[in-house]
């Protein structure tokens, strides 16, 4: 099956702009061109794009995806590098979860400092924010 970029976008549920970006980043390449110089894609390209898209859904960076694609193209290699990369990614996610949990607590505390029946002049949220600015100066 040989398809153009628009069809690839539909099949993969990925925008044409994203596909072109992945090509620019050399994660995906159209190996075939039509007589009209349109990029043409085959089943391997579809599978590669779906792999990239799945990796992005896991919040892997383009650099990490590039490395995974390279390793994926070398099936006889050891998978230690893959395991190490995913372990590092898990650690990054855990740090972000901790940061977001703290941010959530701070925002909830800030929200509790005001009721909706006050005027802006007496807004507890704005007072807390201004107090924080004063303390940092």
C-alpha positions in Angstrom: 0.0 0.0 0.0 1.4 3.3 -1.1 -0.3 6.5 0.2 0.2 10.3 0.2 0.7 12.4 3.4 -3.0 13.3 3.7 -3.9 9.6 3.8 -1.1 8.9 6.2 -2.5 11.7 8.5 -6.0 10.1 8.4 -4.7 6.6 9.1 -2.5 7.7 11.9 -4.8 10.4 13.3 -1.7 12.6 13.2 -1.7 16.1 11.6 0.2 16.7 8.3 2.1 19.4 10.2 3.3 16.8 12.8 4.3 14.3 10.1 6.4 17.0 8.3 7.9 17.9 11.7 8.9 14.3 12.3 10.4 14.2 8.8 12.4 17.4 9.6 13.6 15.8 12.8 14.6 12.8 10.7 12.4 10.4 12.7 10.4 9.6 9.6 11.3 9.8 5.9 9.3 9.4 2.7 11.5 7.1 0.7 9.4 7.3 -2.4 8.2 10.3 -4.5 5.4 10.4 -7.1 5.8 11.7 -10.6 4.3 15.0 -9.2 7.1 15.0 -6.5 4.6 14.1 -3.7 5.9 12.2 -0.8 4.6 8.6 -0.8 4.5 6.4 2.3 4.3 2.6 2.7 3.2 0.2 5.5 6.6 0.5 7.2 6.2 4.3 7.3 2.7 3.9 8.8 4.0 1.6 11.5 7.0 3.9 12.2 4.7 6.9 12.6 2.3 5.0 14.9 5.4 4.0 17.0 6.5 7.7 17.2 2.9 8.8 18.1 2.7 6.1 20.8 6.1 7.3 22.2 4.9 10.9 22.2 1.7 9.8 24.1 4.2 8.5 26.8 5.7 12.0 26.8 9.0 10.8 25.5 11.1 13.5 23.9 12.1 13.5 20.3 15.6 12.7 21.3 14.5 9.7 23.3 12.3 8.6 20.4 15.2 8.9 18.0 17.3 6.7 20.2 14.4 4.1 20.5 14.0 4.1 16.7 17.7 3.5 16.3 17.6 0.7 18.8 14.5 -0.7 17.2 16.3 -0.8 13.8 19.0 -2.9 15.4 17.0 -5.9 16.7 20.1 -7.9 17.8 21.3 -5.2 20.1 21.0 -5.6 23.9 18.0 -3.8 25.4 19.9 -2.3 28.4 19.8 1.1 26.8 16.1 0.9 26.4 15.6 -0.1 30.0 17.9 2.6 31.3 16.1 5.3 29.2 12.7 4.2 30.4 13.9 4.1 34.0 15.2 7.7 33.7 11.9 8.7 32.2 10.0 7.2 35.1 12.2 9.2 37.5 11.4 12.4 35.5 7.7 11.6 35.7 7.9 10.9 39.4 9.6 14.3 40.0 7.0 16.1 37.9 4.2 14.4 39.9 5.8 15.5 43.1 6.1 19.1 41.8 2.5 19.1 40.5 1.2 17.7 43.8 2.9 20.5 45.7 1.6 23.0 43.2 -1.9 21.6 43.6 -1.7 22.0 47.4 -0.4 25.6 47.1 -3.2 26.5 44.7 -5.9 24.9 46.9 -4.5 26.8 49.9 -4.6 30.0 47.9 -8.2 29.3 46.8 -9.2 28.8 50.5 -7.9 32.2 51.3 -10.8 34.0 49.6 -14.6 33.7 49.2 -16.5 34.8 46.1 -18.5 37.3 48.1 -15.6 39.7 48.6 -14.6 42.7 46.4 -11.3 42.6 44.6 -10.0 45.1 47.1 -10.4 42.5 49.9 -9.6 39.4 47.8 -7.6 37.0 49.9 -6.0 35.4 46.8 -4.6 38.7 45.6 -3.4 39.6 49.1 -1.6 36.3 49.4 0.0 36.8 45.9 1.1 40.3 46.7 2.4 39.2 50.1 4.5 36.6 48.4 5.9 39.2 46.0 6.8 41.5 48.9 8.6 38.7 50.8 10.7 37.9 47.8 12.0 41.5 47.4 
